[in-house]
Structure formats: C-alpha cells, structure tokens
Amino acid sequence: MASPALVVAARIFRQLTRDRRTMALIFIVPLVVMTLIGLSFPDTGVLQYIAPALIATLALFFSFLLTGISFLRERSQGTLERLMASPVSPSDIVVGYLGGFFIFALVQTLIILLYTIYVLDVSYRGDLWQIFVFQVVVIIGAVNLGIFISTFARNEFQMVQFIPLIIIPQIFLSGVIWPVEQMPDYLQWLAHALPLTYAVRGLRDIMLSGQSLIDVWLELAVMVGFAVIVSVLAAVTLRRSA
C-alpha cells in the first residue's frame, strides 16, 4: 500500500499536469526570463559573474511562487481541509505536497540552469552534477517556504504580497547585486540570517571557483537546516489551522 505522502504527491502531479496553461507557463516563463537576462548583459564578463547568483535567486523565486499559490488554491478549494480531516498526519501532508510541487520546481530549475550554460554560454568550473545537487537543496527549501508562507494568506493577492516581504529583501541583501562584505555591519548580520545568501555564495564557489560540495559544506548545511526547519514549521502550522 502506498504511503499517504506518496498518494498526496501523485494527486498533485496529476492535477498540475492536467492544467495545460500552468504546464505551459512552467516551461515558458523561465525561458523568457533567462532570454531577457541574456540580452540585458551584453558584457559576457558581467554575466559570467552574476549568473550563479541569478540561477540561485530564480530557483528560489519560481519555486516559492509556484508552491505558494498552488498550495493556497488547495486550501481555497477545500482539498487541504478534507485531508486534515482524514487519518493523514500533517507531516505526511507536507511531505506529499513537497514531493508533488518539487517535480515541477525541479523542471523549472533545470530549464534555468541548462539554458544559462548551453544557450547563454555561461562557463562553469565545478562539476555540473554538483551544481545540480546544490540547486536541489535550494528548491527543497523554497518549496517548503512556499507551503509555510501560504498558510498566512487567504487569497492569491495576499500571497503575491509576501514576495516583497520574503524574496526582494533577500535579493538586495544576499550578495546578488552588491557584495555582502561591503554592506554596513547591521546589514551583514541580517544577510547572514537569509538562506539566499548561502545559496548564492555556495553556487558561486562551485561555478566560479571550481569548489566541490565538500568545500561548500557550510552553505550546504545551512540550506539543509533551513529546509528542515521550514518543513517542521509548515507541519505545525497545518496542525494549528485544522
């Protein structure tokens, strides 16, 4: 007999694959965004440096947005309430939704990564599989974050309003635009509390410096810890809202 989490994940997969418009957007939006980014950086040297940060940022952004809005729709349609009334535990629900949404977040991340490397011709020094593994950890954390944050929104508009609160500050403070070391001390302290800071730093070290996953163990451990903590918070929030 399949586990409850696997059943939930399979239902999410079937539901999203039947929505042709959503499937089209999952494939098209990353391609359009990365094309615009490539055209916006005619200086290949600048693009080579900023590409790892953009890959990490867009993976976090797309995964958070896809999961948050989709999970919110599950709540508004009453699906989540029916699951909570069943013998399925909150942890099974979170793991199931994570598995279902993770597949599509992974597809978007692969599109971003492969398009950046093979179409925009961004070079990298580390192993491609290690870049991919690091990105997997990033999107697991982003999917769990989307599930957790969506519990505080009652409609899609409110969910979108969390983007300026959750995502945009990380873009400005994580070293994507400006090095963290050159920020005021109080902003550096804040930056070191943000997961995207470690995602950007770890991916840059792998892609630009040729380091391995072992070399970026601290960044990897922080991202894993973030994913675990947010998943636990999501399960606790579900229990309280039931």
C-alpha positions as CSV (number, residue, x, y, z in Angstrom):
1,M,0.0,0.0,0.0
2,A,1.4,3.4,-1.0
3,S,2.3,5.8,1.8
4,P,-0.1,8.8,2.4
5,A,2.6,11.2,1.4
6,L,3.1,9.4,-1.9
7,V,-0.6,9.4,-2.6
8,V,-0.8,13.2,-1.9
9,A,2.3,13.8,-4.2
10,A,0.7,11.7,-7.0
11,R,-2.5,13.7,-6.8
12,I,-0.7,17.0,-7.0
13,F,1.3,15.7,-10.0
14,R,-1.9,14.6,-11.9
15,Q,-3.7,17.8,-11.0
16,L,-1.0,20.1,-12.3
17,T,-0.3,18.1,-15.5
18,R,-3.9,18.3,-16.4
19,D,-3.7,22.1,-16.3
20,R,-2.3,22.9,-19.7
21,R,-2.0,26.6,-19.1
22,T,0.0,26.0,-15.9
23,M,2.3,23.5,-17.6
24,A,2.9,25.9,-20.4
25,L,3.8,28.7,-18.0
26,I,6.2,26.4,-16.1
27,F,8.2,25.8,-19.3
28,I,7.8,29.2,-21.0
29,V,8.3,31.7,-18.1
30,P,11.9,30.6,-17.2
31,L,12.9,30.6,-20.9
32,V,11.5,34.2,-21.4
33,V,13.1,35.5,-18.2
34,M,16.5,33.9,-19.0
35,T,16.4,35.2,-22.6
36,L,15.8,38.8,-21.3
37,I,18.6,38.4,-18.8
38,G,21.0,37.3,-21.5
39,L,20.0,40.2,-23.7
40,S,20.4,42.6,-20.8
41,F,24.0,41.7,-20.2
42,P,26.0,42.2,-23.4
43,D,29.2,42.2,-21.4
44,T,29.8,38.5,-21.0
45,G,32.2,39.0,-18.2
46,V,29.5,40.6,-16.0
47,L,27.1,37.8,-16.9
48,Q,29.6,35.1,-16.0
49,Y,30.0,36.5,-12.5
50,I,26.3,37.2,-11.9
51,A,24.9,34.0,-13.4
52,P,25.3,31.8,-10.3
53,A,23.5,34.3,-8.2
54,L,20.7,34.6,-10.7
55,I,20.4,30.9,-11.0
56,A,20.0,30.5,-7.2
57,T,17.7,33.5,-7.0
58,L,15.3,32.5,-9.8
59,A,15.2,28.9,-8.5
60,L,14.1,30.2,-5.1
61,F,11.7,32.7,-6.6
62,F,9.9,30.4,-9.0
63,S,9.7,27.5,-6.6
64,F,8.4,29.7,-3.8
65,L,5.8,31.3,-6.1
66,L,4.6,28.1,-7.8
67,T,4.3,26.3,-4.5
68,G,2.7,29.1,-2.5
69,I,-0.1,29.9,-5.0
70,S,-0.8,26.2,-5.8
71,F,-0.9,25.3,-2.1
72,L,-3.2,28.3,-1.4
73,R,-5.5,27.0,-4.2
74,E,-5.6,23.6,-2.4
75,R,-6.8,25.4,0.7
76,S,-9.4,27.6,-1.0
77,Q,-10.9,24.6,-2.8
78,G,-11.3,22.7,0.5
79,T,-8.9,19.9,-0.5
80,L,-6.5,20.6,2.4
81,E,-9.4,20.7,4.9
82,R,-10.5,17.2,3.7
83,L,-7.0,15.9,4.0
84,M,-6.7,17.3,7.5
85,A,-10.0,15.6,8.5
86,S,-8.6,12.2,7.3
87,P,-6.1,10.0,9.2
88,V,-3.2,11.5,7.2
89,S,-0.8,13.3,9.5
90,P,0.3,16.9,9.0
91,S,3.9,15.7,8.3
92,D,2.6,13.3,5.6
93,I,0.7,16.2,4.0
94,V,3.7,18.5,4.0
95,V,6.0,15.7,2.6
96,G,3.4,14.8,0.0
97,Y,2.9,18.4,-1.2
98,L,6.7,18.8,-1.2
99,G,7.1,15.8,-3.4
100,G,4.4,16.9,-5.8
101,F,5.5,20.5,-6.2
102,F,9.2,19.6,-6.1
103,I,8.9,17.9,-9.5
104,F,7.7,21.0,-11.3
105,A,10.1,23.3,-9.4
106,L,12.9,20.9,-10.4
107,V,11.8,21.2,-14.1
108,Q,11.9,25.0,-13.9
109,T,15.3,24.9,-12.2
110,L,16.7,22.6,-14.8
111,I,15.5,24.8,-17.6
112,I,17.2,27.9,-15.9
113,L,20.4,26.0,-15.3
114,L,20.8,24.4,-18.7
115,Y,19.6,27.4,-20.7
116,T,22.1,29.6,-18.8
117,I,25.0,27.2,-19.5
118,Y,24.3,26.0,-23.0
119,V,22.3,28.9,-24.6
120,L,23.7,31.9,-22.8
121,D,27.1,30.2,-22.9
122,V,28.0,30.8,-19.3
123,S,31.0,28.8,-18.3
124,Y,31.5,26.9,-15.1
125,R,34.5,25.3,-13.3
126,G,32.8,22.9,-10.9
127,D,31.1,19.6,-11.8
128,L,27.7,20.0,-13.3
129,W,26.2,17.3,-11.2
130,Q,27.4,19.1,-8.0
131,I,25.8,22.3,-9.2
132,F,22.6,20.4,-9.8
133,V,22.7,18.7,-6.3
134,F,23.2,22.1,-4.6
135,Q,20.2,23.5,-6.6
136,V,18.1,20.6,-5.5
137,V,18.7,21.6,-1.8
138,V,17.8,25.2,-2.7
139,I,14.5,24.4,-4.3
140,I,13.5,21.9,-1.5
141,G,13.9,24.8,1.0
142,A,12.0,27.2,-1.4
143,V,9.1,24.7,-1.8
144,N,8.8,24.2,2.0
145,L,8.9,28.0,2.4
146,G,6.1,28.4,-0.1
147,I,4.0,25.9,1.8
148,F,4.7,27.5,5.1
149,I,4.1,31.1,4.0
150,S,0.9,30.3,2.1
151,T,-0.8,29.3,5.3
152,F,-0.8,33.0,6.3
153,A,-2.6,34.1,3.1
154,R,-6.3,33.9,2.3
155,N,-6.1,34.6,-1.4
156,E,-3.7,34.9,-4.3
157,F,-3.3,38.7,-3.9
158,Q,-2.2,38.3,-0.3
159,M,0.2,35.5,-1.3
160,V,1.8,37.8,-4.0
161,Q,2.2,40.5,-1.4
162,F,4.6,38.2,0.5
163,I,7.1,38.4,-2.4
164,P,8.2,42.0,-1.5
165,L,8.5,40.8,2.1
166,I,10.2,37.4,1.7
167,I,12.0,37.4,-1.6
168,I,13.0,41.0,-2.6
169,P,14.9,41.8,0.6
170,Q,17.0,38.7,0.1
171,I,17.8,39.8,-3.5
172,F,19.2,43.0,-2.2
173,L,21.0,41.6,0.9
174,S,22.3,38.2,-0.2
175,G,25.1,39.5,-2.5
176,V,23.3,39.1,-5.8
177,I,23.7,42.8,-6.6
178,W,26.2,44.0,-4.1
179,P,28.9,42.1,-2.1
180,V,27.7,41.4,1.4
181,E,31.2,42.3,2.8
182,Q,30.8,45.8,1.5
183,M,27.5,46.4,3.3
184,P,27.1,48.1,6.7
185,D,27.7,45.8,9.7
186,Y,24.0,45.7,10.7
187,L,23.0,44.7,7.1
188,Q,25.7,42.0,7.1
189,W,24.2,40.5,10.2
190,L,20.9,40.4,8.6
191,A,22.3,39.0,5.3
192,H,23.9,36.1,7.3
193,A,20.4,35.2,8.5
194,L,19.0,34.8,5.0
195,P,19.1,31.5,3.1
196,L,19.6,33.1,-0.3
197,T,23.0,34.4,1.0
198,Y,24.3,30.9,1.4
199,A,22.7,29.7,-1.8
200,V,24.4,32.5,-3.8
201,R,27.7,32.0,-2.0
202,G,27.7,28.2,-2.4
203,L,26.8,28.3,-6.1
204,R,29.4,30.9,-6.9
205,D,32.1,28.9,-5.2
206,I,31.2,25.8,-7.2
207,M,30.6,27.5,-10.6
208,L,33.3,30.2,-10.5
209,S,36.0,28.7,-8.2
210,G,35.5,25.1,-9.1
211,Q,34.9,24.0,-5.5
212,S,33.1,20.8,-4.6
213,L,30.1,20.2,-2.3
214,I,32.6,19.2,0.4
215,D,34.2,22.6,0.1
216,V,30.9,24.4,0.5
217,W,29.7,22.2,3.3
218,L,28.7,25.2,5.5
219,E,26.5,26.7,2.9
220,L,25.0,23.3,2.1
221,A,24.4,22.6,5.8
222,V,22.7,25.9,6.3
223,M,20.4,25.2,3.3
224,V,19.5,21.7,4.5
225,G,18.9,23.1,8.0
226,F,16.6,25.8,6.6
227,A,14.6,23.3,4.6
228,V,14.1,21.1,7.6
229,I,13.1,24.0,9.9
230,V,10.6,25.4,7.4
231,S,9.1,22.0,6.8
232,V,8.6,21.5,10.5
233,L,7.0,24.9,10.8
234,A,4.7,24.1,7.9
235,A,3.5,20.9,9.6
236,V,3.0,22.7,12.9
237,T,1.0,25.5,11.1
238,L,-1.2,22.9,9.4
239,R,-1.9,21.3,12.7
240,R,-2.9,24.6,14.3
241,S,-5.1,25.6,11.3
242,A,-7.0,22.3,11.3
